[in-house]
Amino acid sequence: MRLAAFNGSSRKNGNTRILLEIICDETRRAGIDSEIISLSDFPLRGCLGCFACKGQAHCITIDDGFNDCFAKMREADGIVLGSPVYSADVSAPMKAFLERAGVVCASNPGLLRRKAGAAVAAVRRAGGLNTVDSMNHFLLNKEVILAGSTYWNMVYGKEPGDVRRDEEGMRNMQNLGENLAWLMRRL
């Protein structure tokens, strides 16, 4: 089995990456191949709304690395979306990725059906629920089955590494990783 975790932060090794590593550590312990993909490695553009992807299962209009990322999402049995909170919502790289993936999936129904998934946010102060909710809406709308945890899937911290001081948040990420691995095995 394979888990694809998408880091929507411009800081490749920032707080969002730390959250994804905690989750991936748990899924790896369960024998699941887990990879973190940093969206900042790709200059992703927003969707053009041309719908040329219908029947193609990938974007055929813009060549910017989206298809490489989306292929990892399609090939995975589990998906984790992670974003820092920028202006009370997902980061621009995550927004562009979800916008494009959403149109490809809407134009080619069933591409992500019955995969396991989760969304997490690294939060400085507020907007964490909006951020997690935006990513969960994408997953739910594409028939992904969500794993839950003991509290909201967000951890507090501003500077890189600060999230490690949020002990409750970090325990929540570990539990989420365990639950995600359990769900993936059941599906």
Secondary structure as GFF3:
##gff-version 3
##sequence-region A 1 187
A	DSSP	beta_strand	2	7	.	.	.	ID=ss1
A	DSSP	alpha_helix	15	29	.	.	.	ID=ss2
A	DSSP	beta_strand	33	38	.	.	.	ID=ss3
A	DSSP	three_ten_helix	39	41	.	.	.	ID=ss4
A	DSSP	alpha_helix	66	75	.	.	.	ID=ss5
A	DSSP	beta_strand	78	84	.	.	.	ID=ss6
A	DSSP	alpha_helix	92	107	.	.	.	ID=ss7
A	DSSP	beta_strand	116	123	.	.	.	ID=ss8
A	DSSP	alpha_helix	128	141	.	.	.	ID=ss9
A	DSSP	beta_strand	145	146	.	.	.	ID=ss10
A	DSSP	beta_strand	154	156	.	.	.	ID=ss11
A	DSSP	three_ten_helix	162	165	.	.	.	ID=ss12
A	DSSP	alpha_helix	167	186	.	.	.	ID=ss13
###
